[in-house]
Amino acid sequence: MASAQYARVALKAHLRALVGLGLGILLAGSPVPHASAQTKDVGQETVTLEGSYSDVQFLAGRSVTIKANVTDDVFAAGRDVTLDNATVRNAIVAGYDVEQRGGRASDMIVAGANVTVGGVVEDDLVAAGRSLRVASGGQIGGDVRAAGETIEMEGRVGGSLRAAARRITISGDVDGKADLIAERIVIGPNARIAGDLIYRGAAEPEIADGARIGGEIRHVEIEVPDLRSIGLAIVGIGIFIAVSWTIATLLLVAVVQLAFPGFMADAVTGLRDHPWSNLGRGIAILLVGLAVAGLLFVSIIGIPLGGALMIAIAATVLLGTVTIGYFIGLFVRRRGPREVGRAGRVGWALLGVVILGLVALVPFVGGIVAGLAVAAGFGAASTELWWRLRAA
């Protein structure tokens, strides 16, 4: 149950890491106002920043090493990124292997496969990685927010710790509370948690002798959504939409058949006499009409015309659907289009549309057959409409 929660937290953190990596590469390859001459681009294999700087630094390369004193922010991305006794204001780092070896940063946001923090972070640390370790020399002055596969906290956290992983090990100091989500939580013999220990996994924490916990040890149940109820709700919504759509379609068929009996009879006659030519004509008109509508939508001036053309196509497709439905119904009844009364016209058209809908439910083949049938009806309806407009 809890694994889904770990996965969601870790996924969000890794997505942020990928975004950060992309931004780092883009920024490193672009001219940035007020950036130092030490700004490097991603084409270089090795990038090393040394000296003192008072402006923002954007660094990217296969291997990035920072040994500088930077009073502004540092953005770094690469396969290997190392802050080697560097002093920076805010460090935003993404890479495969990321390590802080001593040094100091005001805040740090870091993501990578393997992340090690071994220096001082004066305020907060936000970190995500497959393996995340705050080494024994690492000191975080504020809060830690972390996600990964394994998290090891050996140094000191001056604020609170909130972490999600499969395994979390604490063997250092946490001056605030520790709020943990994990399959396995290990509190080592030298660990000290000044506040509450809150765990959200199914298994209880493994607390070694000698560990000191100043607050309460509390278990908080993870609320897992009732998937069965959600599934039933989705099915219910789907059935409601399908039934509503079916009823609306049948009502439209009935209205069209009642409103244009002569048109429908002539269109069905044309479809009966020339089925293949109407099929080809219907496919051609649909393809050309949709292509022209698409071209019209490209320009602002053409949008109204494109919209009008799409409405005309939709209306004609409706007429084509009624035409093929009436044709199928009369074929079943074995009657001509002018040999039935008003109720019969509506009834046989509705029956034909229902049969066509059932055919469409057959996987793959049914959809193709139903689509071709509607195209043939569309061709017959378009032809009849054309002749009537010419005669008007």
Secondary structure in CASP SS format (residue, H / E / C, confidence):
PFRMAT SS
TARGET T0000
AUTHOR 0000-0000-0000
METHOD secondary structure of the structure
MODEL  1
M C 1.00
A H 1.00
S H 1.00
A H 1.00
Q H 1.00
Y H 1.00
A H 1.00
R H 1.00
V H 1.00
A H 1.00
L H 1.00
K H 1.00
A H 1.00
H H 1.00
L H 1.00
R H 1.00
A H 1.00
L H 1.00
V H 1.00
G H 1.00
L H 1.00
G H 1.00
L H 1.00
G H 1.00
I H 1.00
L H 1.00
L H 1.00
A H 1.00
G C 1.00
S C 1.00
P C 1.00
V C 1.00
P C 1.00
H C 1.00
A C 1.00
S C 1.00
A C 1.00
Q C 1.00
T C 1.00
K C 1.00
D C 1.00
V C 1.00
G C 1.00
Q C 1.00
E C 1.00
T E 1.00
V E 1.00
T E 1.00
L E 1.00
E C 1.00
G C 1.00
S E 1.00
Y E 1.00
S C 1.00
D C 1.00
V C 1.00
Q E 1.00
F E 1.00
L E 1.00
A E 1.00
G E 1.00
R E 1.00
S E 1.00
V E 1.00
T E 1.00
I E 1.00
K C 1.00
A C 1.00
N E 1.00
V E 1.00
T C 1.00
D C 1.00
D C 1.00
V E 1.00
F E 1.00
A E 1.00
A E 1.00
G E 1.00
R E 1.00
D E 1.00
V E 1.00
T E 1.00
L E 1.00
D E 1.00
N C 1.00
A C 1.00
T E 1.00
V E 1.00
R E 1.00
N E 1.00
A E 1.00
I E 1.00
V E 1.00
A E 1.00
G E 1.00
Y E 1.00
D E 1.00
V E 1.00
E E 1.00
Q E 1.00
R E 1.00
G C 1.00
G C 1.00
R E 1.00
A E 1.00
S E 1.00
D E 1.00
M E 1.00
I E 1.00
V E 1.00
A E 1.00
G E 1.00
A E 1.00
N E 1.00
V E 1.00
T E 1.00
V E 1.00
G C 1.00
G C 1.00
V E 1.00
V E 1.00
E C 1.00
D C 1.00
D C 1.00
L E 1.00
V E 1.00
A E 1.00
A E 1.00
G E 1.00
R E 1.00
S E 1.00
L E 1.00
R E 1.00
V E 1.00
A C 1.00
S C 1.00
G C 1.00
G C 1.00
Q E 1.00
I E 1.00
G C 1.00
G C 1.00
D C 1.00
V E 1.00
R E 1.00
A E 1.00
A E 1.00
G E 1.00
E E 1.00
T E 1.00
I E 1.00
E E 1.00
M E 1.00
E C 1.00
G C 1.00
R E 1.00
V E 1.00
G C 1.00
G C 1.00
S C 1.00
L E 1.00
R E 1.00
A E 1.00
A E 1.00
A E 1.00
R E 1.00
R E 1.00
I E 1.00
T E 1.00
I E 1.00
S C 1.00
G C 1.00
D E 1.00
V E 1.00
D C 1.00
G C 1.00
K C 1.00
A E 1.00
D E 1.00
L E 1.00
I E 1.00
A E 1.00
E E 1.00
R E 1.00
I E 1.00
V E 1.00
I E 1.00
G C 1.00
P C 1.00
N C 1.00
A C 1.00
R E 1.00
I E 1.00
A C 1.00
G C 1.00
D C 1.00
L E 1.00
I E 1.00
Y E 1.00
R C 1.00
G C 1.00
A C 1.00
A C 1.00
E C 1.00
P C 1.00
E E 1.00
I E 1.00
A C 1.00
D C 1.00
G C 1.00
A C 1.00
R E 1.00
I E 1.00
G C 1.00
G C 1.00
E C 1.00
I E 1.00
R E 1.00
H E 1.00
V C 1.00
E C 1.00
I C 1.00
E C 1.00
V C 1.00
P C 1.00
D C 1.00
L H 1.00
R H 1.00
S H 1.00
I H 1.00
G H 1.00
L H 1.00
A H 1.00
I H 1.00
V H 1.00
G H 1.00
I H 1.00
G H 1.00
I H 1.00
F H 1.00
I H 1.00
A H 1.00
V H 1.00
S H 1.00
W H 1.00
T H 1.00
I H 1.00
A H 1.00
T H 1.00
L H 1.00
L H 1.00
L H 1.00
V H 1.00
A H 1.00
V H 1.00
V H 1.00
Q H 1.00
L H 1.00
A H 1.00
F C 1.00
P H 1.00
G H 1.00
F H 1.00
M H 1.00
A H 1.00
D H 1.00
A H 1.00
V H 1.00
T H 1.00
G H 1.00
L H 1.00
R H 1.00
D H 1.00
H C 1.00
P H 1.00
W H 1.00
S H 1.00
N H 1.00
L H 1.00
G H 1.00
R H 1.00
G H 1.00
I H 1.00
A H 1.00
I H 1.00
L H 1.00
L H 1.00
V H 1.00
G H 1.00
L H 1.00
A H 1.00
V H 1.00
A H 1.00
G H 1.00
L H 1.00
L H 1.00
F C 1.00
V C 1.00
S C 1.00
I C 1.00
I C 1.00
G C 1.00
I H 1.00
P H 1.00
L H 1.00
G H 1.00
G H 1.00
A H 1.00
L H 1.00
M H 1.00
I H 1.00
A H 1.00
I H 1.00
A H 1.00
A H 1.00
T H 1.00
V H 1.00
L H 1.00
L H 1.00
G H 1.00
T H 1.00
V H 1.00
T H 1.00
I H 1.00
G H 1.00
Y H 1.00
F H 1.00
I H 1.00
G H 1.00
L H 1.00
F H 1.00
V H 1.00
R H 1.00
R C 1.00
R C 1.00
G C 1.00
P C 1.00
R C 1.00
E C 1.00
V C 1.00
G C 1.00
R H 1.00
A H 1.00
G H 1.00
R H 1.00
V H 1.00
G H 1.00
W H 1.00
A H 1.00
L H 1.00
L H 1.00
G H 1.00
V H 1.00
V H 1.00
I H 1.00
L H 1.00
G H 1.00
L H 1.00
V H 1.00
A H 1.00
L C 1.00
V C 1.00
P C 1.00
F C 1.00
V H 1.00
G H 1.00
G H 1.00
I H 1.00
V H 1.00
A H 1.00
G H 1.00
L H 1.00
A H 1.00
V H 1.00
A H 1.00
A H 1.00
G H 1.00
F H 1.00
G H 1.00
A H 1.00
A H 1.00
S H 1.00
T H 1.00
E H 1.00
L H 1.00
W H 1.00
W H 1.00
R H 1.00
L H 1.00
R H 1.00
A H 1.00
A C 1.00
END
